[in-house]
Amino acid sequence: GMCHGMYTKSTADLATIATQYGIPAQHVIGIDFLRSPHTLCSTDQLVCPAPIAALKVDALRFHTDQPVAMMVGDSRHDIPLMIHSERGIFIDHGRDCTALELAREKQALIINASEL
């Protein structure tokens, strides 16, 4: 299957790193801002769909309709994607009981962040 990486950094910055791990640049989904046509500087408007909180699923669906085989998350903002994934890895920082409970329900691999 295809591997997509979704990150909370710009797509261009992360594509360089992702390709080193075998994830094609066109499969990297980041948070990007629209550029002003006059100055070519970034504006404060996000390119949509932005992979933020519940919109992570929408952003992924914009790129592929394949089922989400696995997700890795560490916060409540990853809950929507966790709900739509077949399997998951959850990094537990000890701060979000709701996400941790869902990770347990989904039988995700739970890793204590202090052990990393």
Backbone as numpy.savetxt, mean C-alpha at the origin, in Angstrom:
# Nx Ny Nz CAx CAy CAz Cx Cy Cz
1.58 -14.82 -10.76 0.75 -13.62 -10.76 1.61 -12.38 -10.76
0.94 -11.27 -10.90 1.63 -9.99 -10.92 1.84 -9.50 -9.50
2.93 -8.80 -9.28 3.24 -8.25 -7.97 3.12 -6.74 -8.04
2.31 -6.17 -7.18 2.19 -4.72 -7.10 2.68 -4.28 -5.73
3.38 -3.18 -5.68 3.79 -2.60 -4.42 3.09 -1.27 -4.24
2.48 -1.07 -3.08 1.77 0.17 -2.81 2.44 0.83 -1.60
2.81 2.08 -1.76 3.61 2.73 -0.73 3.09 4.12 -0.44
3.49 4.66 0.70 3.11 6.02 1.07 4.24 7.00 0.77
4.88 6.82 -0.35 5.92 7.72 -0.86 5.63 7.92 -2.35
6.39 8.78 -3.00 6.13 9.02 -4.42 6.47 7.79 -5.24
5.72 7.59 -6.31 5.92 6.44 -7.18 7.33 6.44 -7.78
7.79 7.58 -8.26 9.10 7.65 -8.90 10.23 7.29 -7.94
10.15 7.80 -6.72 11.20 7.51 -5.74 11.25 6.03 -5.41
10.09 5.42 -5.28 10.04 4.03 -4.86 10.24 3.03 -5.99
9.96 3.43 -7.21 10.15 2.52 -8.34 11.60 2.09 -8.46
12.51 2.99 -8.17 13.94 2.67 -8.22 14.28 1.54 -7.25
13.74 1.63 -6.05 14.00 0.61 -5.02 13.27 -0.69 -5.37
12.01 -0.59 -5.78 11.20 -1.77 -6.05 11.80 -2.63 -7.15
12.33 -2.01 -8.18 12.90 -2.79 -9.28 14.09 -3.63 -8.82
14.77 -3.20 -7.79 15.88 -3.98 -7.25 15.40 -5.28 -6.61
14.10 -5.32 -6.26 13.51 -6.51 -5.64 12.58 -7.25 -6.60
12.70 -6.95 -7.88 11.93 -7.68 -8.88 10.53 -7.19 -9.11
10.15 -6.06 -8.52 8.82 -5.49 -8.77 8.97 -4.48 -9.89
8.31 -4.71 -11.04 8.43 -3.77 -12.16 7.95 -2.37 -11.78
8.62 -1.35 -12.28 8.29 0.04 -11.95 6.82 0.35 -12.24
6.26 -0.24 -13.30 4.86 0.05 -13.63 3.88 -0.58 -12.63
4.39 -1.39 -11.71 3.54 -2.00 -10.68 3.69 -1.33 -9.32
4.41 -0.22 -9.27 4.57 0.52 -8.03 3.49 1.60 -7.97
2.78 1.63 -6.86 1.69 2.59 -6.68 2.07 3.47 -5.49
2.33 4.73 -5.75 2.73 5.64 -4.68 1.76 6.79 -4.55
2.08 7.67 -3.63 1.28 8.88 -3.44 1.98 10.00 -4.20
1.31 10.49 -5.22 1.89 11.52 -6.07 0.99 12.75 -6.10
1.61 13.89 -6.32 0.88 15.15 -6.41 0.87 15.63 -7.86
-0.24 16.26 -8.25 -0.33 16.84 -9.59 0.72 17.94 -9.72
1.20 18.11 -10.95 2.18 19.16 -11.21 1.48 20.33 -11.90
1.93 21.52 -11.56 1.41 22.72 -12.20 1.92 22.75 -13.64
1.03 22.97 -14.61 1.48 23.01 -16.01 2.37 24.21 -16.31
2.31 25.22 -15.45 3.07 26.44 -15.71 4.47 26.39 -15.11
4.62 25.78 -13.93 5.91 25.80 -13.26 6.55 24.42 -13.18
5.77 23.36 -13.50 6.20 21.97 -13.36 6.53 21.59 -11.92
6.12 22.44 -10.97 6.28 22.12 -9.55 5.04 21.37 -9.07
5.20 20.60 -8.04 4.07 19.87 -7.48 3.08 20.82 -6.84
1.81 20.50 -6.98 0.75 21.25 -6.31 0.39 20.52 -5.02
-0.65 20.96 -4.34 -1.09 20.27 -3.13 -2.25 19.31 -3.42
-2.50 19.03 -4.71 -3.57 18.12 -5.11 -3.00 16.75 -5.45
-3.60 15.72 -4.86 -3.14 14.36 -5.09 -3.59 13.83 -6.45
-2.76 12.99 -7.04 -3.15 12.22 -8.21 -4.08 11.13 -7.70
-5.26 11.02 -8.29 -6.25 10.05 -7.80 -6.36 8.87 -8.76
-6.70 7.70 -8.28 -6.96 7.42 -6.87 -5.66 7.26 -6.10
-5.56 7.98 -5.00 -4.36 7.93 -4.15 -4.47 6.76 -3.18
-3.40 6.02 -2.99 -3.45 4.86 -2.09 -3.38 5.26 -0.62
-4.47 5.87 -0.14 -4.53 6.32 1.24 -5.77 5.71 1.90
-5.59 5.06 3.03 -6.68 4.47 3.83 -7.60 3.63 2.95
-8.90 3.93 2.96 -9.86 3.13 2.20 -9.62 3.20 0.71
-8.95 4.25 0.25 -8.70 4.41 -1.19 -7.58 3.50 -1.70
-6.91 2.79 -0.79 -5.87 1.85 -1.23 -6.45 0.79 -2.14
-7.63 0.31 -1.82 -8.28 -0.70 -2.66 -8.63 -0.09 -4.01
-9.16 1.13 -4.03 -9.50 1.80 -5.29 -8.25 2.01 -6.15
-7.16 2.42 -5.52 -5.91 2.64 -6.25 -5.42 1.35 -6.87
-5.49 0.27 -6.12 -5.06 -1.03 -6.65 -5.97 -1.46 -7.79
-7.27 -1.30 -7.63 -8.24 -1.69 -8.67 -8.05 -0.87 -9.94
-7.52 0.35 -9.82 -7.25 1.18 -10.99 -6.17 0.53 -11.85
-5.27 -0.23 -11.22 -4.15 -0.85 -11.92 -4.38 -2.31 -12.30
-5.22 -3.01 -11.53 -5.44 -4.43 -11.81 -6.76 -4.87 -11.21
-7.37 -5.88 -11.82 -8.59 -6.45 -11.24 -8.32 -7.83 -10.64
-7.05 -8.20 -10.58 -6.69 -9.49 -9.99 -6.92 -9.45 -8.48
-7.24 -10.61 -7.90 -7.42 -10.64 -6.45 -6.11 -10.32 -5.72
-6.25 -9.74 -4.54 -5.08 -9.41 -3.73 -4.65 -10.68 -3.01
-3.51 -11.23 -3.40 -3.04 -12.48 -2.81 -2.46 -12.25 -1.42
-1.72 -11.18 -1.25 -1.10 -10.92 0.04 -0.89 -9.44 0.21
-1.03 -8.98 1.43 -0.73 -7.59 1.76 0.13 -7.57 3.01
0.90 -6.51 3.14 1.69 -6.28 4.34 1.28 -4.92 4.87
0.91 -4.85 6.13 0.46 -3.59 6.70 0.87 -3.44 8.14
0.73 -2.20 8.62 1.10 -1.97 10.02 0.22 -0.94 10.71
-0.96 -0.62 10.12 -1.80 0.38 10.78 -3.26 0.20 10.37
-4.11 0.98 11.03 -5.54 0.94 10.72 -5.82 1.38 9.29
-4.91 2.13 8.70 -5.09 2.58 7.32 -4.97 1.43 6.32
-4.45 0.31 6.78 -4.31 -0.86 5.93 -5.49 -1.83 6.04
-6.45 -1.52 6.91 -7.60 -2.40 7.12 -8.38 -2.67 5.83
-8.72 -1.64 5.02 -9.49 -1.94 3.80 -8.77 -2.92 2.87
-7.47 -2.77 2.73 -6.72 -3.68 1.88 -6.64 -5.06 2.51
-6.52 -5.10 3.83 -6.47 -6.38 4.53 -7.78 -7.16 4.34
-8.89 -6.46 4.34 -10.20 -7.09 4.14 -10.28 -7.73 2.77
-9.69 -7.11 1.76 -9.76 -7.59 0.38 -8.65 -8.56 0.01
-7.78 -8.89 0.93 -6.67 -9.77 0.58 -6.92 -11.19 1.06
-6.32 -12.14 0.36 -6.44 -13.55 0.73 -5.59 -13.86 1.95
-4.38 -13.31 2.00 -3.46 -13.53 3.12 -2.80 -12.21 3.47
-2.19 -12.18 4.63 -1.53 -10.94 5.01 -0.44 -11.14 6.03
0.38 -10.12 6.10 1.41 -10.01 7.13 1.12 -8.69 7.82
1.02 -8.73 9.14 0.74 -7.52 9.89 1.89 -7.25 10.85
2.46 -6.07 10.77 3.53 -5.65 11.67 2.87 -4.95 12.85
2.94 -5.55 14.03 2.28 -5.04 15.22 3.21 -4.09 15.97
2.83 -2.81 16.00 3.58 -1.80 16.74 2.98 -1.60 18.14
1.92 -2.36 18.44 1.29 -2.26 19.75 0.44 -1.02 19.92
-0.04 -0.44 18.82 -0.79 0.81 18.94 -2.18 0.75 18.32
-2.54 -0.32 17.63 -3.81 -0.33 16.92 -4.53 -1.66 17.14
-5.41 -1.69 18.11 -6.11 -2.94 18.46 -7.05 -3.40 17.35
-7.72 -2.48 16.66 -8.68 -2.85 15.61 -7.98 -3.59 14.48
-6.87 -3.05 14.01 -6.13 -3.69 12.92 -5.56 -5.02 13.37
-5.08 -5.09 14.59 -4.52 -6.34 15.12 -5.61 -7.41 15.22
-6.81 -7.03 15.69 -7.92 -7.99 15.78 -8.29 -8.52 14.40
-8.36 -7.63 13.40 -8.68 -8.06 12.04 -7.60 -8.98 11.50
-6.35 -8.65 11.77 -5.24 -9.50 11.31 -5.38 -10.91 11.90
-5.78 -10.98 13.16 -6.00 -12.29 13.79 -7.15 -13.03 13.13
-8.25 -12.31 12.86 -9.42 -12.92 12.20 -9.06 -13.46 10.82
-8.24 -12.72 10.10 -7.83 -13.11 8.74 -6.70 -14.14 8.77
-6.28 -14.52 9.97 -5.19 -15.47 10.16 -3.90 -15.00 9.48
-3.67 -13.70 9.59 -2.44 -13.12 9.03 -1.26 -13.49 9.91
-0.10 -13.50 9.30 1.13 -13.66 10.06 1.35 -12.35 10.80
1.45 -12.40 12.12 1.62 -11.20 12.92 3.05 -11.17 13.45
3.73 -10.07 13.16 5.12 -9.90 13.57 5.20 -8.72 14.52
5.80 -8.93 15.67 6.00 -7.86 16.63 7.11 -6.96 16.11
6.82 -5.67 15.98 7.78 -4.74 15.40 9.09 -4.69 16.18
9.03 -4.92 17.48 10.26 -4.88 18.28 11.20 -6.03 17.96
10.71 -7.05 17.26 11.55 -8.19 16.88 12.21 -8.01 15.52
11.88 -6.94 14.85 12.47 -6.69 13.52 13.82 -6.04 13.62
